[in-house]
Amino acid sequence: MYDPVIKACSHVLIHTPSFVRYGSKPSREIDDSTTPVLPAIETHLRSFEEAVEYPPNQVFIGNLHPDRLNGIEQPWYRHPVEDASRYGAYGEIMPEEEFLGLMKLADDFDLMWIEKESAPMIKKSLQAHPFWNNSDLGKIDAAVEMARIHDKIENQGSLPLYCHGRIVGCMHRHHEKDDALKAQVLMENLMAKASGALALTHLLKKSDIRADEIDLLLNCSEEAVGDRYNRGGGGLAKAIGEMCGCVSATGCDIKAFCVGPIYALVHAAGLVKSGLFNKVVVVGGGSMAKLGMKFKGHLAKGMPILEDVLGGLAFLVTGDDGESPSIRMDSIGKHDIGSGSSQQNIMESLVLKPLDRMGKKITDVDRYAVELQNPEVTVPAGSGNVPLTNYRMIGALAVLRREMNREGIDRFVLEHGMPGFSPTQGHIPAAVPFLGHAIDAIKRGEMNNAMFVARGSLFLGRMTQLSDGLSFLIEKNPGRKAPN
Amino acid sequence: MDTEKQAIIKQLVDDMGTEGLVVVIGAADPEVAQVTAETVTFGDPSFAGPLAGVSLRLPVYHILEPEVKKVIPQDVYKEQAGFLELVANTEEIGKIFREIRGKARET
């Protein structure tokens, strides 16, 4: 059997400015600061149109190639894309009012109430979406009076839901004594489920595959589903699959900090190659906790708060179809526990070892996708330009291997790398936002291969000082006819 | 600069004083290195960590500056910092650090 292929992918963004206040960093600052933080946040939020026109967001959904960012003057938020569409080749940018409706559709435990006056607006906006115009939106109709919402917020630990500056509903806690089921945690989980479902719906439409053909779902979102006895031990894979009609699939979650999507794709490829499963979906929803994570840096620089979107990703891995790019099964690069933790050790494990195994040079790989955090988000907050540093490290390895001289590093970065364009949503920037562009460019014959390299911070959980990473290479399908 | 590292530096200064204490920074990214250097010189710019409002004015160098390189045995330097030297823009980093030390002397 030939190597598995990535047959389709989807990349979506959801503009959620009213949820920035619930991001981990903003909510702590709002609670702790002696000066009013919330008004400052609110005056620095972007409109939906501004989020759609933002060049990196247009790259994310596939309307612009990442290289185009090299030709747009920074700051990119001051150079909007003219006539930008919310829909792109790989997905869409969804506005908040539609997403609130989608959250309610994802809600199987009446965790979320929609206020009566706002329900028609939310329902109407979701009905205008091509994917939900014929759907049963009855859940949204079951709206409640504002007085009951205020009572829940004031007396029972529910959190208000906002849209365009007004309360449109609330999210409840589901157990009085269980912090794993408090309103903020359930909101985070429900948003991951709904945004994952949006990504999967786009994938199913784009791949022209029936939902009941999927036999396994692997969710790589970064939320922690569970109750107080198993905090984070649960998962969203089947919840997302159920919402999208994948009735023949089972599923589980694969968590690995920012490397999650790469681990999930490698598992998917292995399971397809082994014949255990035939059509495997890797899906990841967005992370509410990371909204506004670097907002203080943005406010200090007088910038809009750019971390106002959730990301969502979905990929379909199947057996060889003779046309989609293959995941080379001999290309997996891993960072072993005993590999050493210097930057050089990590990059050698993830890039050089697999290339040596395949008999390739560093410069034989057309494009490297690394952690693709948008530098316009990270640099003002003092976190640096993550992709650029990673590309320079790969270039430095090529210098050490005498594939080029040091003066060639800048050119290497330009030709084999790309500017970061992904929101800083943990697992979302993990190299894979380039998959759509890579698959299309390989199919068009503009590229032969691309390597996807993601790194994770295991130490954030305080259980080990280790870091992590995983990589794989996709390449042009040789177009062989698979043996019967 | 994260709050844990700020706490370590502050503790060292509390225990030993600033006399004879030099901070050497290793971040390859110029912006990250700059923020770190400014934090140990003028205090935490985000006013979030233990160095908020604490202007230590410690002499600060980057590992890739010649002043540091010349006092480290060549083989050790090559092994520990050789890769970083290839990755980083050493000219830009040198300029940033000279400016920060100059500003610390002036104020």
Interface residues (C-beta under 8 A of the other chain):
Chain A: K296 G297 A300 S342 Q343 Q344 V379 G382 S383 G384 N385 L388 T389 R392 M393 G395 A396 V399 L400 R406 I409
Chain B: M1 A27 A28 D29 P30 E31 V32 V35 P45 S46 A48 F83 L84 L86 V87 A88
